[in-house]
Amino acid sequence: MRQAGVLDVGCHSALLTVVRRRPGSVLEPVFSRKVRLRLHETLDRKGRLEKAGVESVERAVAEAVAADPRPRGPEVFAFATSVIRDAPNRDEIIARVAHTTGTRLRVLTGEEEARLAYVAARQWVGPTAGQLLVLDIGGGTVEIAAGTGDQPRVVNSLPLGARRITRDWLPGGIAPSRRRLAQVLQHIGESLEAVPGLPQAELGGRVLACSKTFEQLGRLAAAQSRGPRTKRRLTLPQLRTVVSVLADAAPSHRAKLPGISRHRAEQSLAGALIAQALMETCGAKSVEICPWSTREGLLLERLGVAPTPAGRSRLVG
């Protein structure tokens, strides 16, 4: 029985996930260990991870790997997301983590993250789903992918993530006025519209929204809805209501709202604005919330469930 392991080091956690494939089952959990991180608090204005942040990554990676109960097993694919990928001192971080823990973090391009999110979403909905548009909001970047087959026809990665928009447009996670909300929406929308051939929602196709940002927005929207409640679908009118709810609440109070976690509360408003701009610009009236994204795409490919396209570069640097 094949097993695969992935260690995903992001802004908010280092998560080790080990799964196996059984006949009739795609991904069956074997082991999981999450170590919390708060790397956004250790970034300087240039996005450089300061000493405390680097040390917290070292500890988190060591703790997650040490928790794996398997005496022997397949190599764990360890990778870092945009908070480390885009840091000016990325190479120093990777070298230090490798030296102190024996685990070398690899870094995927944004386009490769978009491709893997699509692969995961395609497996989640099934091969007969037809045209698929996949939207993924991260901390540093937004990924967009679309296609009809096992692999996407087009992928995009844009520097419009929730952490980045919070830092540049909403310091402290607060919008001082409705005018600022409109300015942020306009900036994101214009950035998206400038992308040549940006994928659009198509009649008869499906739009899947990946990432924790979309999951939390879906839960909050379901709690706010007066009609039928579902956490797995998010409509544009619901999202606009959620933007107002988040804008009217201080970050400390957002963590008390249904679905919004404490460590994502500050950037939740930016995440909602990005989601709104994405849906509006891509012509999506609603999205389905998909629990799988880049991490699951890697696991599926390492298990051989989804083929890896030949000749594609997977890593940065």
C-alpha positions in Angstrom: 0.0 0.0 0.0 1.6 3.2 -1.2 2.2 6.1 1.2 3.2 9.7 0.6 4.1 12.5 2.9 4.3 16.3 2.5 5.5 19.0 4.9 3.9 22.3 4.1 5.6 25.3 5.7 3.4 28.4 5.4 2.8 31.7 7.2 0.6 30.2 9.9 1.8 26.7 10.4 4.1 23.8 9.5 1.9 20.9 8.6 3.1 17.3 8.1 0.6 15.2 6.3 1.0 11.5 5.5 -1.6 9.6 3.5 -2.0 6.3 1.7 -4.0 5.0 -1.2 -6.4 2.2 -0.7 -8.4 0.6 -3.6 -11.5 2.6 -4.0 -10.1 5.5 -1.9 -8.0 8.4 -3.1 -6.4 9.8 0.0 -6.6 8.1 3.4 -5.0 9.9 6.3 -2.2 8.1 8.1 -0.7 10.8 10.2 -0.9 14.6 10.6 1.0 17.0 12.8 0.5 20.8 12.8 2.8 23.3 14.5 1.6 26.9 14.6 3.6 29.7 13.2 3.1 33.5 13.1 5.6 34.4 10.4 3.7 37.5 9.3 4.7 39.1 12.7 8.4 38.5 12.0 8.6 40.1 8.5 10.2 43.4 7.9 8.9 46.0 5.4 10.8 44.3 2.6 9.4 40.9 3.3 12.6 39.6 4.9 12.1 37.0 7.6 13.8 38.3 10.8 15.9 36.1 13.1 13.0 35.2 15.4 11.0 34.0 12.3 13.8 31.9 11.0 14.3 30.3 14.4 10.5 29.6 14.7 10.6 27.8 11.3 13.6 25.7 12.4 11.7 24.7 15.6 8.5 24.0 13.7 10.1 21.8 11.1 12.1 19.9 13.7 9.0 19.3 15.8 6.8 18.2 12.9 9.3 15.8 11.5 10.1 14.3 15.0 6.4 13.6 15.6 6.2 11.3 12.6 5.7 7.8 14.2 6.8 5.8 11.2 10.2 4.2 11.8 10.7 4.1 8.0 8.7 5.4 5.2 8.8 7.3 1.9 10.7 10.6 1.8 8.6 13.5 2.9 8.4 16.3 0.3 9.0 19.5 2.3 8.1 22.8 0.7 7.7 26.4 1.7 5.0 28.7 0.4 5.2 32.4 -0.6 6.1 33.8 2.8 9.5 32.1 2.4 9.6 31.8 -1.4 9.4 35.6 -1.8 11.6 36.6 1.1 14.8 38.3 0.1 16.7 36.0 2.6 15.0 32.8 1.2 18.3 31.0 0.5 19.6 31.8 4.0 16.4 30.4 5.6 16.5 27.2 3.6 20.2 26.7 4.4 19.7 27.2 8.1 16.7 24.9 8.3 18.6 22.2 6.4 21.6 22.6 8.7 19.7 22.4 12.0 16.9 19.9 11.1 18.3 17.8 8.2 15.2 18.8 6.2 15.7 20.9 3.1 12.7 23.0 2.2 11.9 23.2 -1.5 10.1 26.1 -3.1 7.5 25.8 -5.8 6.8 28.6 -8.3 3.5 30.3 -8.0 2.5 28.8 -11.4 3.3 25.3 -10.1 1.2 25.9 -7.0 -1.7 26.9 -9.3 -1.2 23.8 -11.4 -1.2 21.6 -8.3 -4.3 23.2 -6.9 -6.1 22.5 -10.2 -4.9 18.9 -10.1 -6.3 18.5 -6.6 -9.6 20.2 -7.5 -10.0 18.0 -10.6 -9.5 14.8 -8.5 -11.9 16.1 -5.9 -14.8 16.8 -8.3 -14.1 13.9 -10.6 -13.0 13.6 -14.3 -16.5 14.1 -15.7 -16.9 17.6 -14.3 -15.9 19.3 -17.6 -14.7 22.8 -17.6 -13.1 23.8 -14.3 -12.0 27.2 -13.0 -9.9 27.1 -9.8 -9.3 30.1 -7.6 -6.8 29.9 -4.7 -6.0 32.8 -2.3 -2.8 32.6 -0.4 -1.0 35.0 1.9 1.4 36.4 -0.8 -0.2 35.4 -4.0 -3.4 34.4 -5.8 -3.5 31.4 -8.0 -5.9 30.9 -10.9 -6.1 27.8 -13.2 -8.5 26.5 -15.7 -9.0 23.6 -18.1 -11.0 20.6 -19.1 -8.5 17.8 -18.5 -6.3 16.3 -15.8 -3.9 19.2 -16.2 -4.9 22.9 -16.6 -4.9 24.7 -19.9 -3.8 28.0 -18.3 -2.3 28.9 -14.9 -1.7 32.3 -13.3 0.0 33.5 -10.1 -0.3 37.1 -9.0 1.1 39.1 -6.1 -2.3 39.8 -4.6 -2.4 37.6 -1.5 -4.2 38.5 1.7 -1.1 39.1 3.7 0.4 41.4 1.0 -2.8 43.4 0.5 -3.2 43.8 4.2 0.4 45.1 4.5 0.1 47.5 1.5 -3.4 48.7 1.7 -5.0 47.8 5.1 -2.4 48.2 7.8 -3.5 46.4 10.9 -6.3 44.8 8.9 -8.4 47.9 9.2 -10.1 49.9 6.4 -10.4 53.6 7.6 -13.3 54.3 5.3 -15.6 52.8 2.7 -13.6 54.8 0.1 -10.5 52.7 1.0 -12.5 49.5 0.5 -13.5 50.7 -2.9 -9.8 51.6 -3.7 -8.6 48.2 -2.7 -11.3 46.5 -4.8 -10.3 48.7 -7.7 -6.6 47.9 -7.4 -7.2 44.2 -7.3 -9.7 44.3 -10.1 -7.4 46.3 -12.4 -4.5 44.0 -11.6 -6.6 41.0 -12.6 -8.0 42.7 -15.7 -4.4 43.4 -16.9 -3.7 39.7 -17.1 -3.8 38.5 -20.7 -6.3 35.7 -21.3 -7.5 35.7 -17.7 -9.7 32.6 -17.4 -13.5 33.2 -17.1 -16.3 31.2 -15.6 -18.0 29.4 -18.4 -21.6 28.4 -18.9 -21.9 24.8 -17.8 -18.5 24.8 -16.1 -17.7 24.7 -12.4 -15.8 27.2 -10.3 -13.9 25.8 -7.3 -12.4 28.0 -4.6 -9.5 26.5 -2.7 -7.6 27.7 0.4 -8.4 28.4 4.1 -9.4 31.9 3.1 -12.3 30.7 1.0 -13.2 28.0 3.6 -13.5 30.6 6.4 -15.4 33.1 4.2 -17.8 30.3 3.3 -18.4 29.4 7.0 -19.0 33.1 7.9 -21.4 33.6 4.9 -23.4 30.5 5.9 -23.8 31.9 9.4 -24.9 35.2 8.1 -27.3 33.8 5.5 -31.1 33.9 6.2 -31.8 31.3 3.5 -30.6 27.8 3.1 -27.2 27.4 4.7 -24.3 25.6 3.1 -20.6 26.0 3.9 -19.6 24.5 0.6 -21.0 27.3 -1.7 -20.3 31.0 -1.6 -22.3 33.4 -3.7 -21.2 36.9 -4.7 -24.1 38.6 -2.8 -23.1 36.6 0.3 -19.5 37.7 -0.1 -20.4 41.4 -0.4 -22.3 41.1 2.9 -19.3 39.3 4.5 -17.0 42.2 3.4 -19.3 44.7 5.2 -19.4 42.5 8.3 -15.6 42.2 8.4 -15.0 45.9 7.6 -17.3 46.9 10.6 -15.4 44.7 13.0 -12.0 45.2 14.6 -9.6 42.4 13.9 -9.8 41.3 17.6 -13.5 40.9 17.2 -13.4 39.1 13.9 -11.9 36.1 15.6 -15.2 35.8 17.5 -17.2 35.6 14.2 -18.3 32.2 13.0 -15.6 30.6 10.8 -12.9 33.2 11.3 -9.8 31.9 13.1 -7.8 34.1 15.4 -4.5 33.8 13.5 -6.2 34.8 10.2 -8.5 37.6 11.6 -6.3 40.5 10.7 -6.0 39.6 7.0 -9.6 38.2 6.7 -10.9 41.5 5.3 -8.2 41.6 2.6 -9.0 38.0 1.9 -12.7 38.8 1.4 -11.9 41.8 -0.9 -9.6 39.6 -3.0 -12.3 36.9 -3.2 -14.9 39.5 -4.3 -12.6 41.0 -7.0 -11.7 37.5 -8.2 -15.3 36.4 -8.6 -16.4 39.7 -10.2 -13.5 39.8 -12.7 -13.7 36.1 -13.6 -17.5 36.4 -14.0 -18.3 33.9 -11.2 -21.7 34.4 -9.5 -20.9 31.6 -7.0 -18.1 29.2 -6.1 -17.9 25.8 -4.6 -15.6 25.5 -1.7 -13.0 22.8 -2.3 -11.1 21.5 0.8 -8.1 20.4 -1.4 -5.4 22.6 -2.8 -1.6 22.5 -3.6 -0.7 20.2 -0.7 -3.2 17.6 -1.8 -2.1 18.0 -5.4 1.4 17.1 -4.4 0.2 14.1 -2.4 -1.9 12.8 -5.4 1.0 13.1 -7.8 3.4 11.4 -5.4 0.9 8.6 -5.0 0.7 8.3 -8.7 -3.0 9.1 -8.7 -2.5 12.1 -10.9 0.3 12.1 -13.5 3.0 14.7 -13.4 3.4 16.5 -16.8 6.8 15.7 -18.4 9.3 18.5 -18.7 7.7 20.9 -16.2 9.9 22.6 -13.7 8.6 22.1 -10.2 11.0 24.1 -8.2 12.4 27.6 -7.8 16.1 28.0 -7.4 
